[in-house]
Amino acid sequence: MKPNETPRICDYEGSDYRERFWEHADRAYEDAAERLAIRRLLPSSGRRLTEIGAGFGRLVDEYRNFDEVLLVDYAHSMIADARKRLSGSRTGLRFICADLYHLPFCTAALDAVVQIRVLHHVERIDNAFMEVARTLRTGGAYVLEFANKRNLKAILRHLTGKQASDPFDDEPFEFVPLNWNHHPRRVITALGKASLSPTAARSVSLFRLAILKQRVPVPTLARADDLLAGLLARLCLSPSQFIRALKTVGGGAAHGLWRCPSCGTEPLIEEADAVPCPSCGRRWPIIDGVYIFRAEVADSLMAGR
Ligand SMILES: C[S@@+](CC[C@H](N)C(=O)[O-])C[C@H]1O[C@@H](n2cnc3c(N)ncnc32)[C@H](O)[C@@H]1O
C-alpha cells in the first residue's frame, strides 16, 4: 500500500464475535493460556492501563491491579456490549469507541497498553506502534499478542507443499481480507522504530490441537503451555506470539487524559456529557456510558437522539 493511503480497518460493528468465537466454541484453553501470558508480562500494578481492541472486555479481570482501565474498541457495538456486561463491576473502568491509529489520549498518559488478537487486523503496524509509543509514558509497558506467520504448522505445511505462502518471508500475509499474519522479525523491527524495546517474549497456545483440547483438562494444558511459553519464546514456533516492550525515550508524564483525535489538541477537559475540543470545535459525546471518539459514529448516534 502507498505511504499516504488510509489503512483499511476490520470493522466488527454488529459482530457476534463474543458468542460465536468464545461462548459457543471450544476455546477455554486459548483463553486460559492468554491470561497466563498476560500475568507473566504485565507489570503487577500501575495507575492507568488501556486495552486496544478490547472487544467485549474478555480480559478485563487481568487488570484488577490498575487504578484506571480504559477499554478501547473501534466497533461501537462491541464496546457498548462490554459496557453493558461490565459497568459497575469495578471502579475506574471506562469504555471508549476509537480508532487505534488515532488514540484519544494525551502524549505519555498511559502506564501500560495491552493488545491481544488485534494486530492481525492492522494493516499499518508501524503507524499503530508509533501511536502506542506516543501515548505511553517513558518506561511504560506494551504487552502485545500477534498471529505469528512462521509458526511450526505453517512451516511444515509450506515444506510439504500444502501452503503456498512462505512463512519465512518478512512481509505480512493477508490470508483472508483484513486478516494479516505477521513475521516476528518484522514486528520487532517495527517496535524498535517506534522506540518500543522488547524485554520479554512468550510463545503461547502451543497445544492448539483438537485432540489435546478434548482429552486434557484446560488447567493442565494451560499450565503446560505456561511452562514452555518462556523456554520456547526465541524459537517463535507457536501460532500466538506475545511480546512485552518498554517505551525507552520521551519526556515526563502527561497532565491530562484526553486528546482530540481529529486535530491533536491536548489536554481536553471532560464535561458531564462530552469531551469538547476548544481548537476544532468538535464535541466528542459520552452516550450511555461510552466515550465516542469516532466522528462518524458520534454524528450518527447524535442524529438518532
Ligand atoms: C479478534 S477481536 C479481539 C478482541 C479482544 N482483544 C479479545 O481478545 O477478546 C479484534 C478486535 O479489534 C478491534 N479493532 C480492529 N481494528 C481496530 C482499530 N483500528 N481500532 C480499534 N479497535 C480495532 C475489533 O473491533 C475487535 O473488537
Ligand as a Chemical Component Dictionary entry (heavy atoms), coordinates in Angstrom:
data_LIG
# 
_chem_comp.id                   LIG 
_chem_comp.type                 NON-POLYMER 
_chem_comp.pdbx_formal_charge   0 
_chem_comp.three_letter_code    LIG 
# 
loop_
_chem_comp_atom.comp_id 
_chem_comp_atom.atom_id 
_chem_comp_atom.alt_atom_id 
_chem_comp_atom.type_symbol 
_chem_comp_atom.charge 
_chem_comp_atom.model_Cartn_x 
_chem_comp_atom.model_Cartn_y 
_chem_comp_atom.model_Cartn_z 
_chem_comp_atom.pdbx_ordinal 
LIG C1  C1  C 0  -10.444 -10.557 17.319 1  
LIG S1  S1  S 1  -11.151 -9.253  18.231 2  
LIG C2  C2  C 0  -10.249 -9.341  19.768 3  
LIG C3  C3  C 0  -10.971 -8.752  20.924 4  
LIG C4  C4  C 0  -10.235 -8.867  22.265 5  
LIG N1  N1  N 0  -8.920  -8.266  22.197 6  
LIG C5  C5  C 0  -10.145 -10.301 22.695 7  
LIG O1  O1  O 0  -9.055  -10.872 22.587 8  
LIG O2  O2  O -1 -11.158 -10.853 23.129 9  
LIG C6  C6  C 0  -10.416 -7.849  17.445 10 
LIG C7  C7  C 0  -10.916 -6.516  17.958 11 
LIG O3  O3  O 0  -10.106 -5.467  17.425 12 
LIG C8  C8  C 0  -10.947 -4.366  17.135 13 
LIG N2  N2  N 0  -10.287 -3.497  16.144 14 
LIG C9  C9  C 0  -9.989  -3.781  14.852 15 
LIG N3  N3  N 0  -9.435  -2.707  14.251 16 
LIG C10 C10 C 0  -9.396  -1.711  15.187 17 
LIG C11 C11 C 0  -8.953  -0.350  15.163 18 
LIG N4  N4  N 0  -8.466  0.216   14.056 19 
LIG N5  N5  N 0  -9.038  0.364   16.300 20 
LIG C12 C12 C 0  -9.555  -0.180  17.441 21 
LIG N6  N6  N 0  -10.010 -1.452  17.513 22 
LIG C13 C13 C 0  -9.920  -2.230  16.397 23 
LIG C14 C14 C 0  -12.209 -5.020  16.597 24 
LIG O4  O4  O 0  -13.320 -4.138  16.623 25 
LIG C15 C15 C 0  -12.357 -6.230  17.526 26 
LIG O5  O5  O 0  -13.159 -5.955  18.641 27 
# 
loop_
_chem_comp_bond.comp_id 
_chem_comp_bond.atom_id_1 
_chem_comp_bond.atom_id_2 
_chem_comp_bond.value_order 
_chem_comp_bond.pdbx_ordinal 
LIG C1  S1  SING 1  
LIG S1  C2  SING 2  
LIG S1  C6  SING 3  
LIG C2  C3  SING 4  
LIG C3  C4  SING 5  
LIG C4  N1  SING 6  
LIG C4  C5  SING 7  
LIG C5  O1  DOUB 8  
LIG C5  O2  SING 9  
LIG C6  C7  SING 10 
LIG C7  O3  SING 11 
LIG C7  C15 SING 12 
LIG O3  C8  SING 13 
LIG C8  N2  SING 14 
LIG C8  C14 SING 15 
LIG N2  C9  SING 16 
LIG N2  C13 SING 17 
LIG C9  N3  DOUB 18 
LIG N3  C10 SING 19 
LIG C10 C11 SING 20 
LIG C10 C13 DOUB 21 
LIG C11 N4  SING 22 
LIG C11 N5  DOUB 23 
LIG N5  C12 SING 24 
LIG C12 N6  DOUB 25 
LIG N6  C13 SING 26 
LIG C14 O4  SING 27 
LIG C14 C15 SING 28 
LIG C15 O5  SING 29 
# 
